[in-house]
Amino acid sequence: MPTFIMLTKLSPEAVRSPHAVEVLEGRAKRAVDAECPDVEWVASYATLGPYDYLDVFRAPDVATATKVAALVRMTGHASTEVWAATEWDRFRQMVATLPDDVGMGLVSH
Protein backbone atom coordinates (compact mmCIF):
# COMPACT_ATOMS: atom_id res chain seq x y z
CA MET A 1 0.00 0.00 0.00
CA PRO A 2 1.24 3.51 -0.73
CA THR A 3 2.64 5.54 2.17
CA PHE A 4 1.52 9.09 2.92
CA ILE A 5 2.79 11.83 5.21
CA MET A 6 0.21 14.19 6.68
CA LEU A 7 1.10 17.48 8.33
CA THR A 8 -1.61 18.94 10.56
CA LYS A 9 -2.02 22.38 12.10
CA LEU A 10 -4.81 22.76 14.64
CA SER A 11 -6.81 25.96 14.73
CA PRO A 12 -6.12 27.99 17.89
CA GLU A 13 -9.85 28.11 18.65
CA ALA A 14 -10.03 24.32 18.70
CA VAL A 15 -7.38 23.79 21.36
CA ARG A 16 -8.10 26.10 24.23
CA SER A 17 -7.12 23.44 26.78
CA PRO A 18 -4.85 20.38 26.90
CA HIS A 19 -7.93 18.15 27.21
CA ALA A 20 -9.26 19.54 23.90
CA VAL A 21 -6.33 17.96 22.04
CA GLU A 22 -7.28 14.53 23.37
CA VAL A 23 -10.95 15.05 22.47
CA LEU A 24 -10.10 16.14 18.91
CA GLU A 25 -7.72 13.22 18.46
CA GLY A 26 -10.43 10.78 19.56
CA ARG A 27 -12.98 12.26 17.14
CA ALA A 28 -10.56 12.19 14.23
CA LYS A 29 -9.46 8.62 14.98
CA ARG A 30 -13.05 7.35 15.22
CA ALA A 31 -13.98 9.09 11.96
CA VAL A 32 -10.98 7.67 10.08
CA ASP A 33 -11.52 4.17 11.52
CA ALA A 34 -15.20 4.25 10.50
CA GLU A 35 -14.79 5.76 7.03
CA CYS A 36 -11.39 4.38 6.00
CA PRO A 37 -10.98 0.94 7.62
CA ASP A 38 -8.18 -0.04 5.20
CA VAL A 39 -5.89 2.75 6.42
CA GLU A 40 -2.88 1.62 8.48
CA TRP A 41 -1.44 4.20 10.87
CA VAL A 42 2.36 3.87 10.95
CA ALA A 43 3.48 6.68 13.26
CA SER A 44 2.41 9.99 14.79
CA TYR A 45 4.62 12.80 16.05
CA ALA A 46 4.05 16.15 17.72
CA THR A 47 6.33 18.68 16.01
CA LEU A 48 7.91 22.03 16.68
CA GLY A 49 7.46 24.42 13.79
CA PRO A 50 4.64 25.53 11.53
CA TYR A 51 2.71 22.25 11.97
CA ASP A 52 1.51 20.65 15.20
CA TYR A 53 1.61 17.01 14.08
CA LEU A 54 3.19 14.74 11.49
CA ASP A 55 1.46 11.44 10.79
CA VAL A 56 2.62 8.59 8.60
CA PHE A 57 -0.03 6.22 7.26
CA ARG A 58 -0.63 3.72 4.49
CA ALA A 59 -3.74 3.89 2.32
CA PRO A 60 -4.86 1.89 -0.70
CA ASP A 61 -4.89 4.96 -2.96
CA VAL A 62 -4.75 8.75 -3.20
CA ALA A 63 -8.54 9.03 -2.91
CA THR A 64 -8.46 7.32 0.49
CA ALA A 65 -5.55 9.49 1.66
CA THR A 66 -7.53 12.55 0.59
CA LYS A 67 -10.50 11.30 2.57
CA VAL A 68 -8.29 10.86 5.67
CA ALA A 69 -7.07 14.45 5.35
CA ALA A 70 -10.63 15.75 4.92
CA LEU A 71 -11.84 13.82 7.99
CA VAL A 72 -8.98 15.16 10.11
CA ARG A 73 -9.70 18.70 8.91
CA MET A 74 -13.42 18.43 9.65
CA THR A 75 -13.29 16.60 12.98
CA GLY A 76 -10.09 18.15 14.26
CA HIS A 77 -10.71 21.77 13.27
CA ALA A 78 -7.38 21.74 11.50
CA SER A 79 -5.61 22.34 8.23
CA THR A 80 -3.77 19.43 6.66
CA GLU A 81 -1.19 18.82 3.97
CA VAL A 82 -0.64 15.32 2.55
CA TRP A 83 2.38 14.07 0.63
CA ALA A 84 2.89 10.74 -1.08
CA ALA A 85 6.08 9.08 0.17
CA THR A 86 8.31 6.32 -1.16
CA GLU A 87 10.42 4.19 1.18
CA TRP A 88 14.10 4.85 0.63
CA ASP A 89 15.04 1.32 -0.50
CA ARG A 90 12.23 1.29 -3.05
CA PHE A 91 13.27 4.75 -4.29
CA ARG A 92 16.87 3.57 -4.72
CA GLN A 93 15.64 0.55 -6.71
CA MET A 94 13.56 2.79 -8.99
CA VAL A 95 16.44 5.21 -9.56
CA ALA A 96 18.83 2.34 -10.28
CA THR A 97 16.74 1.43 -13.35
CA LEU A 98 17.04 4.90 -14.88
CA PRO A 99 19.51 5.36 -17.75
CA ASP A 100 22.83 6.96 -16.81
CA ASP A 101 22.45 9.68 -19.42
CA VAL A 102 19.00 10.86 -18.33
CA GLY A 103 18.89 14.64 -18.31
CA MET A 104 22.03 15.02 -20.42
CA GLY A 105 21.70 17.83 -22.89
CA LEU A 106 18.63 19.32 -21.23
CA VAL A 107 20.55 22.30 -19.83
CA SER A 108 22.23 24.56 -22.35
CA HIS A 109 25.01 26.95 -21.36
PyRosetta script that sets phi, psi and omega in degrees:
from pyrosetta import init, pose_from_sequence

init()
pose = pose_from_sequence("MPTFIMLTKLSPEAVRSPHAVEVLEGRAKRAVDAECPDVEWVASYATLGPYDYLDVFRAPDVATATKVAALVRMTGHASTEVWAATEWDRFRQMVATLPDDVGMGLVSH")
pose.set_psi(1, 142.1)
pose.set_omega(1, 177.7)
pose.set_phi(2, -62.4)
pose.set_psi(2, 149.3)
pose.set_omega(2, 178.9)
pose.set_phi(3, -102.9)
pose.set_psi(3, 141.9)
pose.set_omega(3, 179.4)
pose.set_phi(4, -131.3)
pose.set_psi(4, 147.9)
pose.set_omega(4, 174.9)
pose.set_phi(5, -111.3)
pose.set_psi(5, 129.8)
pose.set_omega(5, 177.6)
pose.set_phi(6, -121.7)
pose.set_psi(6, 125.2)
pose.set_omega(6, 174.8)
pose.set_phi(7, -100.6)
pose.set_psi(7, 133.6)
pose.set_omega(7, -176.3)
pose.set_phi(8, -128.2)
pose.set_psi(8, 136.2)
pose.set_omega(8, 174.5)
pose.set_phi(9, -124.2)
pose.set_psi(9, 119.2)
pose.set_omega(9, 179.7)
pose.set_phi(10, -78.2)
pose.set_psi(10, 146.8)
pose.set_omega(10, 176.2)
pose.set_phi(11, -75.1)
pose.set_psi(11, 141.2)
pose.set_omega(11, -178.8)
pose.set_phi(12, -57.7)
pose.set_psi(12, -32.6)
pose.set_omega(12, 179.5)
pose.set_phi(13, -67.3)
pose.set_psi(13, -26.4)
pose.set_omega(13, -176.0)
pose.set_phi(14, -79.5)
pose.set_psi(14, -20.8)
pose.set_omega(14, -174.3)
pose.set_phi(15, -124.7)
pose.set_psi(15, 69.0)
pose.set_omega(15, -180.0)
pose.set_phi(16, -85.7)
pose.set_psi(16, -7.1)
pose.set_omega(16, 177.1)
pose.set_phi(17, -149.0)
pose.set_psi(17, 157.8)
pose.set_omega(17, 178.1)
pose.set_phi(18, -58.7)
pose.set_psi(18, -34.8)
pose.set_omega(18, 179.8)
pose.set_phi(19, -64.7)
pose.set_psi(19, -31.0)
pose.set_omega(19, -179.8)
pose.set_phi(20, -60.9)
pose.set_psi(20, -35.3)
pose.set_omega(20, 178.9)
pose.set_phi(21, -61.2)
pose.set_psi(21, -45.3)
pose.set_omega(21, 179.9)
pose.set_phi(22, -63.9)
pose.set_psi(22, -40.9)
pose.set_omega(22, 179.2)
pose.set_phi(23, -63.3)
pose.set_psi(23, -47.3)
pose.set_omega(23, -179.9)
pose.set_phi(24, -62.9)
pose.set_psi(24, -40.9)
pose.set_omega(24, 178.4)
pose.set_phi(25, -60.4)
pose.set_psi(25, -44.8)
pose.set_omega(25, 180.0)
pose.set_phi(26, -61.1)
pose.set_psi(26, -44.4)
pose.set_omega(26, 178.7)
pose.set_phi(27, -61.3)
pose.set_psi(27, -47.8)
pose.set_omega(27, -178.7)
pose.set_phi(28, -63.0)
pose.set_psi(28, -42.8)
pose.set_omega(28, -179.5)
pose.set_phi(29, -63.1)
pose.set_psi(29, -45.5)
pose.set_omega(29, 179.1)
pose.set_phi(30, -62.0)
pose.set_psi(30, -41.2)
pose.set_omega(30, -179.8)
pose.set_phi(31, -64.8)
pose.set_psi(31, -45.1)
pose.set_omega(31, 179.8)
pose.set_phi(32, -65.9)
pose.set_psi(32, -44.1)
pose.set_omega(32, 179.1)
pose.set_phi(33, -59.6)
pose.set_psi(33, -40.4)
pose.set_omega(33, -177.6)
pose.set_phi(34, -73.6)
pose.set_psi(34, -41.4)
pose.set_omega(34, -173.2)
pose.set_phi(35, -92.6)
pose.set_psi(35, -22.8)
pose.set_omega(35, -176.3)
pose.set_phi(36, -134.6)
pose.set_psi(36, 65.7)
pose.set_omega(36, -174.9)
pose.set_phi(37, -64.3)
pose.set_psi(37, -18.2)
pose.set_omega(37, -179.7)
pose.set_phi(38, -82.2)
pose.set_psi(38, -8.2)
pose.set_omega(38, -178.0)
pose.set_phi(39, -73.4)
pose.set_psi(39, 134.1)
pose.set_omega(39, 176.0)
pose.set_phi(40, -110.1)
pose.set_psi(40, 119.6)
pose.set_omega(40, 177.0)
pose.set_phi(41, -81.2)
pose.set_psi(41, 127.3)
pose.set_omega(41, -177.7)
pose.set_phi(42, -97.6)
pose.set_psi(42, -47.0)
pose.set_omega(42, -177.3)
pose.set_phi(43, -162.1)
pose.set_psi(43, 154.8)
pose.set_omega(43, 175.8)
pose.set_phi(44, -138.0)
pose.set_psi(44, 137.9)
pose.set_omega(44, -179.1)
pose.set_phi(45, -136.0)
pose.set_psi(45, 140.0)
pose.set_omega(45, 166.0)
pose.set_phi(46, -84.0)
pose.set_psi(46, 140.6)
pose.set_omega(46, -175.2)
pose.set_phi(47, -125.8)
pose.set_psi(47, 158.1)
pose.set_omega(47, 172.3)
pose.set_phi(48, -103.5)
pose.set_psi(48, 129.1)
pose.set_omega(48, -178.0)
pose.set_phi(49, 137.3)
pose.set_psi(49, -157.1)
pose.set_omega(49, -174.4)
pose.set_phi(50, -70.6)
pose.set_psi(50, -18.2)
pose.set_omega(50, 178.7)
pose.set_phi(51, -112.4)
pose.set_psi(51, 153.5)
pose.set_omega(51, 179.4)
pose.set_phi(52, -88.7)
pose.set_psi(52, -32.2)
pose.set_omega(52, -175.4)
pose.set_phi(53, -140.9)
pose.set_psi(53, 152.1)
pose.set_omega(53, 171.4)
pose.set_phi(54, -127.9)
pose.set_psi(54, 123.0)
pose.set_omega(54, 178.5)
pose.set_phi(55, -119.1)
pose.set_psi(55, 143.6)
pose.set_omega(55, 175.4)
pose.set_phi(56, -117.5)
pose.set_psi(56, 127.0)
pose.set_omega(56, 179.2)
pose.set_phi(57, -145.4)
pose.set_psi(57, 161.5)
pose.set_omega(57, 176.4)
pose.set_phi(58, -112.2)
pose.set_psi(58, 138.6)
pose.set_omega(58, 179.1)
pose.set_phi(59, -139.6)
pose.set_psi(59, 153.3)
pose.set_omega(59, -177.1)
pose.set_phi(60, -64.1)
pose.set_psi(60, -25.4)
pose.set_omega(60, -176.5)
pose.set_phi(61, -164.7)
pose.set_psi(61, 174.1)
pose.set_omega(61, -178.8)
pose.set_phi(62, -64.2)
pose.set_psi(62, -37.4)
pose.set_omega(62, -179.8)
pose.set_phi(63, -60.0)
pose.set_psi(63, -41.4)
pose.set_omega(63, 179.0)
pose.set_phi(64, -68.5)
pose.set_psi(64, -40.7)
pose.set_omega(64, 177.7)
pose.set_phi(65, -61.9)
pose.set_psi(65, -39.3)
pose.set_omega(65, 177.5)
pose.set_phi(66, -63.5)
pose.set_psi(66, -39.9)
pose.set_omega(66, 178.4)
pose.set_phi(67, -63.7)
pose.set_psi(67, -41.8)
pose.set_omega(67, 176.8)
pose.set_phi(68, -58.1)
pose.set_psi(68, -47.9)
pose.set_omega(68, -179.3)
pose.set_phi(69, -61.5)
pose.set_psi(69, -42.1)
pose.set_omega(69, 179.5)
pose.set_phi(70, -64.1)
pose.set_psi(70, -42.0)
pose.set_omega(70, 178.9)
pose.set_phi(71, -63.3)
pose.set_psi(71, -42.6)
pose.set_omega(71, 179.1)
pose.set_phi(72, -64.3)
pose.set_psi(72, -42.7)
pose.set_omega(72, 177.8)
pose.set_phi(73, -60.1)
pose.set_psi(73, -46.9)
pose.set_omega(73, -175.2)
pose.set_phi(74, -71.6)
pose.set_psi(74, -44.5)
pose.set_omega(74, -176.3)
pose.set_phi(75, -84.5)
pose.set_psi(75, -24.8)
pose.set_omega(75, -176.3)
pose.set_phi(76, -102.3)
pose.set_psi(76, 2.8)
pose.set_omega(76, -178.0)
pose.set_phi(77, 49.1)
pose.set_psi(77, 59.7)
pose.set_omega(77, -171.3)
pose.set_phi(78, -140.2)
pose.set_psi(78, 168.9)
pose.set_omega(78, 166.9)
pose.set_phi(79, -110.3)
pose.set_psi(79, 146.5)
pose.set_omega(79, -177.7)
pose.set_phi(80, -132.4)
pose.set_psi(80, 156.6)
pose.set_omega(80, 174.5)
pose.set_phi(81, -137.8)
pose.set_psi(81, 130.0)
pose.set_omega(81, -177.4)
pose.set_phi(82, -120.7)
pose.set_psi(82, 134.9)
pose.set_omega(82, 177.5)
pose.set_phi(83, -123.3)
pose.set_psi(83, 139.4)
pose.set_omega(83, 169.6)
pose.set_phi(84, -74.8)
pose.set_psi(84, 144.4)
pose.set_omega(84, -178.5)
pose.set_phi(85, -133.0)
pose.set_psi(85, 146.7)
pose.set_omega(85, 176.9)
pose.set_phi(86, -119.5)
pose.set_psi(86, 130.0)
pose.set_omega(86, 178.4)
pose.set_phi(87, -59.3)
pose.set_psi(87, 144.7)
pose.set_omega(87, -173.3)
pose.set_phi(88, -56.6)
pose.set_psi(88, -46.2)
pose.set_omega(88, -179.0)
pose.set_phi(89, -61.5)
pose.set_psi(89, -40.6)
pose.set_omega(89, 178.4)
pose.set_phi(90, -66.0)
pose.set_psi(90, -41.0)
pose.set_omega(90, 177.6)
pose.set_phi(91, -59.9)
pose.set_psi(91, -45.8)
pose.set_omega(91, 179.4)
pose.set_phi(92, -60.1)
pose.set_psi(92, -40.6)
pose.set_omega(92, 178.4)
pose.set_phi(93, -63.5)
pose.set_psi(93, -41.7)
pose.set_omega(93, 179.2)
pose.set_phi(94, -64.5)
pose.set_psi(94, -44.7)
pose.set_omega(94, -178.7)
pose.set_phi(95, -65.7)
pose.set_psi(95, -35.3)
pose.set_omega(95, -179.0)
pose.set_phi(96, -62.6)
pose.set_psi(96, -22.0)
pose.set_omega(96, -179.2)
pose.set_phi(97, -88.3)
pose.set_psi(97, -5.7)
pose.set_omega(97, -179.7)
pose.set_phi(98, -76.5)
pose.set_psi(98, 147.8)
pose.set_omega(98, 178.6)
pose.set_phi(99, -67.5)
pose.set_psi(99, 147.5)
pose.set_omega(99, -179.1)
pose.set_phi(100, -63.2)
pose.set_psi(100, -27.8)
pose.set_omega(100, -175.9)
pose.set_phi(101, -95.2)
pose.set_psi(101, 13.8)
pose.set_omega(101, -179.8)
pose.set_phi(102, -61.5)
pose.set_psi(102, 133.7)
pose.set_omega(102, -180.0)
pose.set_phi(103, 86.9)
pose.set_psi(103, -10.1)
pose.set_omega(103, 179.9)
pose.set_phi(104, -67.6)
pose.set_psi(104, 134.9)
pose.set_omega(104, 177.6)
pose.set_phi(105, 83.1)
pose.set_psi(105, -0.7)
pose.set_omega(105, -179.7)
pose.set_phi(106, -79.9)
pose.set_psi(106, -25.4)
pose.set_omega(106, -178.7)
pose.set_phi(107, -106.2)
pose.set_psi(107, 122.2)
pose.set_omega(107, 178.1)
pose.set_phi(108, -104.5)
pose.set_psi(108, 143.5)
pose.set_omega(108, -178.9)
pose.set_phi(109, -110.7)
pose.dump_pdb("model.pdb")
